[in-house]
Each structure stands twice: as structure tokens, then as C-alpha cells.
Amino acid sequence: MTWSAQQYSKFEQQRTRPVIDLVAAIPTREVRTAVDLGCGPGNSTEVLAAQFPQALVSGLDSSDDMLVSARERLPGVGFEQADIATWSPGKTFDVILANASLQWVPEHATLYPRLVSLLTPGGSLAVQTPDNLEEPAHRLARQVAAEGPWASTIGAVKHPERHGATFYYELLQGHCSSVDVWRTTYHHPLEGGAAAVVEWFKGSALRPYLEPLGAEDKAAFLARYLALISEAYPALADGTVLLPFPRLFVVSTR
Ligand SMILES: C[S@@+](CC[C@H](N)C(=O)[O-])C[C@H]1O[C@@H](n2cnc3c(N)ncnc32)[C@H](O)[C@@H]1O
């Protein structure tokens, strides 16, 4: 699945707010090494580096396009291409950050404990994942995909893994001295009404639906999605849409 740094970065200010809150909650004080898994265009890496200026910070991502952007933004940081699912660094870190990336990686029951095992004693794994599969933006994408002539071309879109707070707490408490879990709904003001909501999800959740489609079907899918999104997310008097976006945070410290 391909990622576009340009499309993703259109809403960078709003997308970066959760990582600021996540990084602020990391209790580890002596941070010499920190790594950003699924660093995207480097926005989350930049927040990590600013919080721990004394640390050697690195980042990884599977997308070439994202890595080009990240290297341009932070020339002093080492970025490598790797798959989080098979990443095996051969060393430990004081902080492992994964902001809005692990929802694309399967088998959380083994992945999270493996990442914790790559922490130094007292080190923290800090993860934020969207918790929005039942929000209208996702429900309507599934509906449009199932109802259109493109249904068989798109097929079943799998969202690898989503779990609730209890799952992560129970999974990690035996491996960590503290597990801090919380859920927040952000309300992102998007200028441009429903069309801006569609643009937002074109950069993330809509990609698996749109990628298999030709240009004509893609345009028809987006027109139908926009019509439904306009009803689900009515614009305020000034044309802005306040997009509710629930997110789950987990900070586990060894
Ligand atoms: C939604 S973006 C998050 C970017 C950034 N961390 C942020 O906070 O905005 C998800 C990123 O995870 C990357 N990604 C998804 N699956 C991955 C995997 N298995 N291994 C490495 N990177 C992955 C994507 O390429 C993309 O850059």
C-alpha cells in the first residue's frame, strides 16, 4: 500500500497535536536513544527530538515517499526503510515512539511485548492509534465500498488490528512497571467543510479503498462518499467542519 507524504501533510498541524500530548506523557527522564516507528514525513520525529534534545534520535518507515520528506525536514536524524513487523534493531532504546502507525501492523499480542523487550530498564514505549473505526467517516467508507459497482474490485478491506484499553493494559502490565492508557476525542476544525473531511481521509483511511480503482471509479466513489459525509458532518455557520477523532494512547514503561 503506497503513502503520499504530500496528501498526508495537508492536515499536519491537526495530525501532529496527538503526538505532542503523547510525548509529553513519557515518564522516562534519562533519554539517550529514541526511535520513531512509522515516522511518516518526520512530524512525529520532530516532536520527539524537541522533547529529548540530548538524545540520539532515529526513525523508520516502510514508505519511500515518507522517508524522502522526513530526511528533508530533519537532515541530522538517521532514517531507515524498514517494516515494523520484522524490525530487529539488535540494540535497546530509552524511548520507542509509534504515533498513528501500529494500527497498520498486525499481531499486536506479540508485537507490543516484543517492542517492550527492546526498551532499556526504565524506558518507555509510547503508542497512539486512531480509535475511529465506528465513526461515520469509516462506516460510510465501508458502506460506499460495499454498495457500488466497485464492490468486488475493492474486496474486503482489512484493518489489521484495533483493540480497546483493557486489551493493552492486560497485555503489557506483566512486562512493565507502569502502563498508562487513555482515550481522547480531538475535535479538529477543518476549513472547507465536508470536502476537507474527504481530503483528510484520502491521506489515510480511504487509501485501501481507492488504491484498486481506476480513475473513473475513484471519482465516482469519492463523489458518493462526499455526499454522505456532507450529511454526517454538517458544516458550521462559517463553513468549518469540526471533525471528531477518538484516539487511544498507551505509554508502557519497563
Ligand atoms: C498515519 S502515518 C503516521 C505518521 C507520523 N508518525 C505521524 O505521527 O503523523 C503512518 C505511517 O506508518 C507507516 N507504516 C505503516 N505500516 C508500516 C510498517 N509495517 N512498517 C513501517 N512503517 C509503516 C506509513 O508508511 C506511514 O508513514
The ligand as an ORCA input file, in Angstrom:
! r2SCAN-3c Opt
* xyz 0 1
  C      -0.597      7.784      9.656
  S       1.108      7.842      9.280
  C       1.820      8.463     10.788
  C       2.996      9.356     10.531
  C       3.582     10.043     11.761
  N       4.107      9.080     12.716
  C       2.618     10.964     12.469
  O       2.624     10.976     13.700
  O       1.857     11.712     11.825
  C       1.528      6.140      9.330
  C       2.935      5.840      8.856
  O       3.245      4.477      9.200
  C       3.966      3.915      8.132
  N       3.800      2.453      8.191
  C       2.649      1.746      8.049
  N       2.891      0.438      8.191
  C       4.228      0.314      8.434
  C       5.099     -0.799      8.682
  N       4.628     -2.042      8.713
  N       6.405     -0.560      8.876
  C       6.896      0.718      8.850
  N       6.118      1.807      8.631
  C       4.810      1.606      8.430
  C       3.386      4.538      6.880
  O       4.260      4.474      5.785
  C       3.126      5.967      7.358
  O       4.215      6.803      7.105
*
